[in-house]
């Protein structure tokens, strides 16, 4: 677990006490000698983690070393980049990465319109697995599904750095652009 993941999960509201203790254990393994990190890591031994206690020691460490969280938009951008890297490096499965990134869309529309790509892709993968038709991701096949996701993850950080208009990917407001139709999978 990286700090960028924790910040992103905090913005999404998906952070869990275990994330913090796992992160603290990594900090110890990397040579940190902070008392707050030691206590936070030791809390991970408990079966039931006390969220307030975990949060207290995390905040204590962060304040002691002078780290401040980024804006929600930057935290999410950094988290998305970490997830894309994890997809590319096979640290997480492509499907898991799509699922995690798809959660950004419903919770972050005001931050970047690009996240809709992942929720649309997850929906398409569900249709694909169920043998239903496609809406817009026609290039996905059983043979190339994972490589398609990995290629998307390689390109996505570049897209995040682009200054996209708020109405990015909304074809209905662009004149003379046809709206895609639902198509059945051929074969």
C-alpha positions in Angstrom: 0.0 0.0 0.0 1.4 3.4 -1.0 0.5 6.7 0.6 -1.0 7.8 -2.7 -3.4 4.9 -2.4 -4.4 5.9 1.1 -5.1 9.5 0.1 -7.1 8.3 -2.9 -9.1 5.8 -0.8 -9.8 8.6 1.8 -11.3 10.8 -1.0 -13.4 7.9 -2.3 -14.5 6.9 1.2 -13.1 3.3 0.7 -10.2 3.5 3.1 -10.1 0.8 5.8 -8.1 0.7 9.0 -6.1 -2.3 7.7 -4.8 -0.1 4.8 -3.0 2.2 7.4 -1.5 -0.7 9.4 -0.3 -2.4 6.3 1.3 0.8 5.1 2.9 1.3 8.5 4.4 -2.2 8.3 5.9 -1.3 5.0 7.4 1.8 6.5 9.0 -0.2 9.2 10.4 -2.6 6.6 11.8 0.4 4.8 13.6 1.5 7.9 11.3 4.0 9.5 12.0 4.4 13.2 9.0 6.6 14.0 7.2 5.8 17.3 3.8 6.5 15.6 4.7 4.1 12.7 5.7 1.4 15.2 2.5 1.8 17.1 0.4 1.9 13.9 2.0 -1.2 12.6 1.5 -3.0 15.9 -2.2 -2.2 15.8 -2.3 -4.4 12.7 -1.9 -7.4 15.0 -5.3 -6.8 16.5 -8.3 -8.8 15.1 -10.6 -5.8 15.4 -9.0 -2.5 14.5 -10.2 0.6 16.2 -10.6 3.1 13.4 -10.1 6.2 15.7 -6.9 4.8 17.2 -5.5 3.9 13.7 -6.5 7.4 12.4 -4.9 9.1 15.5 -1.5 7.4 14.9 -1.6 7.9 11.2 -2.3 11.6 11.6 0.3 11.9 14.3 3.0 10.5 12.0 1.8 12.6 9.0 1.9 15.8 11.1 5.3 14.9 12.7 7.0 14.6 9.3 5.1 17.5 7.7 3.2 15.7 5.0 -0.1 17.3 3.9 -2.7 15.7 1.8 -3.2 17.0 -1.7 -6.5 18.3 -3.0 -9.1 15.6 -3.7 -8.5 15.9 -7.5 -4.8 15.5 -7.2 -5.1 12.6 -4.7 -7.4 10.8 -7.1 -5.1 11.4 -10.0 -2.2 10.0 -8.1 -4.2 7.0 -6.9 -5.4 6.3 -10.5 -1.8 6.4 -11.7 -0.8 3.9 -8.9 -3.6 1.6 -9.9 -2.7 1.8 -13.6 0.9 1.0 -12.7 -0.3 -2.0 -10.7 -2.4 -3.2 -13.6 0.6 -2.9 -16.0 3.0 -4.6 -13.6 0.5 -7.4 -12.8 0.5 -6.4 -9.1 -3.3 -6.6 -9.4 -5.4 -8.3 -12.0 -6.7 -6.3 -14.9 -10.3 -7.0 -13.9 -9.6 -5.8 -10.3 -7.9 -2.7 -11.6 -10.9 -1.9 -13.8 -13.3 -2.4 -10.9 -11.2 -0.1 -8.6 -10.9 2.6 -11.2 -14.6 2.3 -12.1 -15.4 3.5 -8.6 -13.9 6.9 -9.4 -16.6 7.8 -11.8 -19.6 8.0 -9.5 -17.7 9.7 -6.8 -15.5 12.1 -8.8 -17.4 13.5 -11.7 -16.4 17.0 -10.7 -12.7 16.1 -10.6 -12.1 14.6 -14.1 -14.5 13.4 -16.8 -11.9 10.8 -17.9 -12.9 8.4 -15.1 -16.0 7.5 -17.0 -13.8 5.3 -19.2 -13.3 2.8 -16.4 -17.0 2.5 -15.4 -18.0 2.1 -19.1 -15.3 -0.5 -19.5 -16.4 -2.4 -16.4 -20.0 -2.4 -17.8 -18.8 -3.7 -21.1 -16.7 -6.4 -19.5 -19.8 -7.5 -17.6 -21.8 -7.7 -20.8 -18.9 -9.5 -22.5 -18.8 -12.1 -19.7 -22.6 -12.6 -19.9 -22.4 -13.1 -23.7 -24.4 -10.0 -24.4 -23.7 -7.3 -27.0 -21.3 -4.4 -26.8 -22.1 -0.8 -26.6 -18.8 0.9 -27.5 -15.8 -1.3 -26.7 -16.0 -3.5 -29.8 -12.3 -4.5 -29.9 -12.5 -6.6 -26.7 -12.3 -10.4 -27.3 -11.7 -13.3 -24.9 -8.1 -13.5 -26.2 -7.2 -9.9 -25.8 -9.3 -8.8 -22.8 -6.4 -8.5 -20.4 -4.0 -6.9 -22.9 -6.7 -4.5 -23.9 -7.1 -3.4 -20.2 -3.3 -3.2 -19.8 -3.1 -1.0 -22.9 -5.8 1.3 -21.6 -4.0 1.5 -18.2 -0.8 2.5 -20.1 -2.6 5.4 -21.9 -4.8 6.6 -19.0 -2.1 8.5 -17.0 -1.4 10.6 -20.1 -5.1 11.3 -20.5 -5.3 12.4 -16.8 -2.6 15.0 -17.5 -4.6 16.4 -20.4 -6.9 19.4 -19.8 -10.2 17.7 -20.7 -13.4 19.7 -21.1 -16.1 18.9 -18.5 -18.2 17.4 -21.3 -15.5 15.0 -22.4 -17.0 11.7 -23.8 -20.6 13.1 -24.0 -21.4 12.7 -27.7 -24.9 14.0 -27.5 -23.8 17.6 -27.2 -21.3 17.4 -30.1 -22.9 18.2 -33.4 -22.8 15.6 -36.1 -21.3 12.9 -34.0 -23.5 9.8 -34.1 -24.5 8.2 -30.8 -23.3 4.5 -30.7 -25.9 1.8 -30.9 -26.1 -1.3 -28.9 -24.7 -4.2 -31.0 -24.8 -7.9 -30.5 -21.5 -9.8 -30.3 -20.8 -11.4 -33.6 -20.1 -15.1 -33.8 
